[in-house]
Each structure stands twice: as structure tokens, then as C-alpha cells.
Amino acid sequence: MNDLVTIKEIQEDPLRIATLCYLPVPGDGRDKTLVTFRPLLARDARRLGQYFLGLSDETRRRYGPHPFDQATADMLCAELNYAQTLRMLATLDLEEAEQVIAYFILVLGVLERDAARYARLAIPLAPDTDCTLAPSVADAFQSRGLGSLMMEHLIRVAVRLGRKRMVLMGGTQATNARAIHFYQKHGFRKVGEFEKPPGFNNYDMILEF
Ligand SMILES: CC(C)(COP(=O)(O)OP(=O)(O)OC[C@H]1O[C@@H](n2cnc3c(N)ncnc32)[C@H](O)[C@@H]1OP(=O)(O)O)[C@@H](O)C(=O)NCCC(=O)NCCS
């Protein structure tokens, strides 16, 4: 299937890579919640800030691509650059207001510090065809299948953009059993280990499409 999409097309219409899906509600197999996956838009600053401020200490301990405050949300929404980074949201409509329940960063390229580690592993990263992932799901929605639905969508988007591999931003903590299971389930394989900070082990994991 030739379903390629270009950055220019996403810039012209970000909702081109949006989709709807149903998240099963625990306890009742028949009940479902309608969730939207879509890129971050300039108008999302307030709801993204609410998402950041709502993250628990435990989630922040596992996930730290940038500070989680309103000022950062304002900055990210003011400086959207789809050619460099896609910030995908999962949202649901709650009492007529749209609420963010997941936030996945997909850098269209590689970060220098990740590339340096992969070079030491003799796996040179390719900025033009690799991409870099940092996923998070709101605490109340973790382990309910939302991350997997969003991951499947994001992999499709990355493939449509012509990307060939996906790596983890800053790896994943060796103690983050759920994340490791999650990545393996979606086809990532562990290719290396590194200590950061000293005494804390992390894994580098890569997915080849
Ligand atoms: C990691 C994260 C993005 C995954 O999203 P999610 O919506 O929770 O993931 P899903 O519910 O789709 O899948 C989680 C899987 O882990 C499994 N799991 C849950 N707890 C687990 C544990 N302690 N050990 C191993 N596996 C576990 C679930 O059973 C499920 O696997 P299954 O589908 O095979 O049953 C989300 O949990 C999160 O944001 N965690 C906190 C931040 C974080 O760790 N980010 C990643 C940093 S590298």
C-alpha cells in the first residue's frame, strides 16, 4: 500500500494524520470510550499544561523529556515545528471539554546523545530515516491499552513518512518493566545498556519497520 504522507502535507493539514479509536472501558466489555489521536495544535496550550501538571511523581520519574509545567506547554504550542518533531496527543471529550490523556513525542531524526551511544554500539543512526520516541500516558489511563493503540497509530505515521527505524529518547530505565514489555510487544529489541545517572541502568531499544 502506497500511503505516504509528506511533512508539507502535515503542515498544511495536521489533522491528516489524526484518527479516532475506541478504548475499552475496564469491567464492561461492551462499553467503550472514543479517543482521538492527533498532532499537537497551537490552541492546545491550556489542555497540554493540565496534562503535564496532572502527571504523578512516579510517571515523572520514568519520563523526563522536558519540564512538565504550563510554561513548557505554552512554549511547545507556540513553537510547533512538524518538520522536526511530531507531538501526538490522545484526547477525549469530557463534559464538552477536550482532555489530553496521552502525549507521545516523535522526533523526526535522532538526538546527538542517543546517536553517540548507538555509535559506540556500532549501530550508526541515520537522521534522515530514523525517528526517536518518548511516550507517556496519563496515570489514570496507564495499562488500559491506550498506549498500544497510540503506538500502532504512530508507527503507521512514521512508516507513511518514510522512516525506517525508531529508537527511544534516552533509552528506558532497566527497572521500568511495563515500558520494556510495552516496547518489546511493539517489536523493539534491546541493543545496549548504559548507566545514567551512575548506578542506574538503562536499555537502548530499537524498532526496525
Ligand atoms: C509506558 C506507557 C507509555 C505504556 O502505555 P500504556 O497505555 O500503559 O500501555 P498498554 O496498556 O498499551 O500496555 C502495557 C503493557 O504492559 C503490561 N504491564 C503492565 N504492568 C507491567 C509490569 N509491571 N511489568 C511488565 N508488564 C506490565 C500490560 O499488561 C500491557 O501488556 P499486554 O498488552 O501484553 O497485556 C505508559 O504506561 C506510561 O506512560 N508510563 C509512565 C511513563 C513511562 O514509563 N514512559 C516511558 C518512558 S521510557
The ligand as a Gaussian input file, in Angstrom:
#p B3LYP/6-31G(d) Opt

LIG

0 1
 C        4.866000       3.078000      29.149000
 C        3.483000       3.606000      28.749000
 C        3.645000       4.702000      27.694000
 C        2.680000       2.446000      28.135000
 O        1.372000       2.879000      27.840000
 P        0.126000       2.043000      28.435000
 O       -1.122000       2.645000      27.911000
 O        0.269000       1.952000      29.913000
 O        0.414000       0.645000      27.743000
 P       -0.585000      -0.561000      27.400000
 O       -1.679000      -0.624000      28.415000
 O       -0.973000      -0.473000      25.976000
 O        0.407000      -1.791000      27.543000
 C        1.088000      -2.022000      28.748000
 C        1.563000      -3.441000      28.755000
 O        2.446000      -3.614000      29.872000
 C        1.954000      -4.679000      30.695000
 N        2.346000      -4.376000      32.059000
 C        1.713000      -3.600000      32.965000
 N        2.429000      -3.533000      34.096000
 C        3.530000      -4.295000      33.893000
 C        4.659000      -4.641000      34.694000
 N        4.793000      -4.149000      35.936000
 N        5.606000      -5.435000      34.150000
 C        5.501000      -5.909000      32.892000
 N        4.448000      -5.615000      32.093000
 C        3.486000      -4.817000      32.594000
 C        0.465000      -4.707000      30.437000
 O       -0.094000      -5.968000      30.762000
 C        0.453000      -4.441000      28.924000
 O        0.874000      -5.551000      28.217000
 P       -0.158000      -6.509000      27.400000
 O       -0.835000      -5.620000      26.401000
 O        0.740000      -7.527000      26.759000
 O       -1.108000      -7.068000      28.419000
 C        2.695000       4.140000      29.980000
 O        2.485000       3.099000      30.905000
 C        3.379000       5.319000      30.692000
 O        3.184000       6.462000      30.315000
 N        4.160000       5.018000      31.763000
 C        4.804000       6.071000      32.563000
 C        5.813000       6.852000      31.770000
 C        6.816000       5.936000      31.090000
 O        7.286000       4.966000      31.646000
 N        7.126000       6.275000      29.824000
 C        8.122000       5.542000      29.060000
 C        9.486000       6.051000      29.388000
 S       10.753000       5.107000      28.560000

